[in-house]
Amino acid sequence: MNRKVDVFLSHESAWKKEYEALRSIALASGLTEELKWGQPCYTLENKNVFLLHAFKGYCAILFLKGALLKDAKGLLVQQTPNVQAGRQLRFASVQEIVKSQKVIKQYISEAIAIESAGMEVKMTKAAGFEIPKEIQAQLKKTPGLATAFKKLTPGRQRGYVLYFSAAKQVKTRDSRIEKCAPRILEGKGLND
């Protein structure tokens, strides 16, 4: 058990019981528990196997090489079409986790075997993408923002463009750009 994860759980309110149930299963796997990206993460020889995280409507185990799992039961979820490697097992309650313990352990065992074998997900390179004109125009409104955006790595640029473009309303898109401007000016990606 990792003390940092204890502290993390002491501050969790919405999904505390679900985190504790998943943590119990995770610790039984024999992996090393760490806190990475602000979430409990389980590693094998310093390589990330899976982490626990929660969103508004669910708590999940994110298998970092989940695309390699067989998923015979069809339970794994690809968060978005742009996620290549990671896959989630999602839960809405402690009861669901308790009921699924055997299956969760099977998925964890398979994930450990994949990491032990040194398997890697074959990532496809991001195809060239175009920055929509309305986003370009908005970036130009803030001095230096368009230039800073061009200096970002292609992956960071793509992450921002996908995030901005996902907004259904122009007002929301412009608000997102405005809120992200300081990060872009610092040369940081959306999730850095």
N, C-alpha and C positions, 0 to 999 in steps of 0.2 A: 504494500500500500504506500502511496506517495502522499506526503503531507500537503503538498500543493493542491492535490485533488480533494483532500479533506476540507481545505479552506474553500475551494471552489464550491463544493457541495453545501457547506455551511451557509453560503450566500444564495443558493438556489432556492426558489420558492415554488414556481409553477410546476416543475417536473422533478422535484426532489426524490420522491418515492420511485419513480421510473428510473432515474439515474442510479439510485442505490441498488435496485434490482439488476439492472444491466451491469453495474460495476461488479457486483457479486459474481455474476457469470463470467465476466471478463477476467477477474482475478484468478478464478479457478482454471483458466487456460494456461497459466504459467508464464504469460508474457510480462514484460516490465511495464509498470504503470508510470506515465508521465503526464504533465500538463503541457500541451502544445496548442497554439492558436487559441488559447483560453479554454480548451476543452480537454477532458480526460482522453489520453491517447495510449494505445497499447502497442509496444514495440518488440521486435525480435532482433537481437544483436544490432541495436540502434537503427533499425529500419521500421518504419511505421506500417503496421498491419491494419489497424482500424481505430476509429475514435468514436466517442459518444457525443452526440450533440442534440439540441432541441430547437424547435421552431414554435411558432404560435400554436399550430394544430397537432403537433406530434413530437415524439422523442425518437431518436434513431441511432443505429449503429451504422457508421459509414465505413465500408470496406474500401481501402484506398486502391486496391487492385481488384475491385469487385467485378469488373468486366470479365475477369478470368474465371470467376466462380461458375460452377455448372448451373446453379439455380434451378434444380430439378423441380422444385415446388413453385417456381414462378413468383417468388416473394420480393425479389430485389427491385428497387426503384432507381431509375436514372433520373437525377434531380432535374436536369434540363437537357435538351438535345445537344448542347455544347459540352457537356461533361463526358469525357472519353473513358476514364479509368474507374472512377468511384461509383459505388452502388450502395444504396441504403436498405436496411431492414427498418421499417417504420412501425411505431407502436403508439397507441392512443391512451393506454392505461397500464397500470401495474398488472392487472389481471391478464391482460393480453400477453405480457412478457412472461409471467409465471406459466401460463398455458403453453407458450412457445419455447420454453427452456431447451428442450431436447433439440429442436430444429435450430435454435440460435447456436447451440454448442456445435452442431454439425457444420454450420456455415463458418464459425470461428476456426474449427479444426481444418477445414479446407483452405481457409485464408492463410493459416500458419504453414500448411504444406506448400502452398504456392510461394510464399516468401522464403521458406527453407530451400526450395528448389531453385531460387533465384530467377523465377519467371518474371517477365516484364510485359506490360501492356504495350502493344504496338500503337503508338500515337500517330494520328494522321496530322500532317502539317496543315495549319490553318490556311485556307485558300486566301488569296489576296482579297481584301474587302475594301469597299469604298465607303468613305465617310459621307453620310447624307449631307446635302447642301445646307439644310436648315441647322444641322449641328455645327457645321463649319462656320456658318454665319453667327451663331450664338457664341462660339469660341472666340471669334474675332472681336466681340463686344468688350471683352475684358483685356486690357493691355497686357501683352506678353503671353496670354493663355494659349493662343493658337501655336505659337512658337514652342512653348513648353510641351504642348500636346504632341507635336511632331518629334520631339526629342525622346518621348517615351518609347519603350520597346514595342514591337508590333503586337505582342500579346497583351500588354497593358492598354494600348490604344483600342484593341479589339474588345477587351473587357468593358472599357468605358462606353464604346459605341453600342455594344449590345445592351448595356444597362440604360443608356440614354434612350435608345430606340424602343425599348420595351414599354416606355411610358405611352399611354393611350391618348393623353391630352398634351397639347403644346405647352400649357402652363406647367404641367408636371415635369416634362422633359427639361424645360428651361430652369426650373427649380433644382432639378438634379444636377445640371451642369454648374449652376451657381454654387451649390453645396460642395461639389467635388473640385471646384477651382483651386482651393488652397492645396489640396493633395497633388493635383496635376502640376501646379507651380513648384512644388517640392520635388517633383520627379517620381512620385509614388503612384503605384497602381491602385485600383479600386479596393483590393483586399489586403494591401500591404500594411 
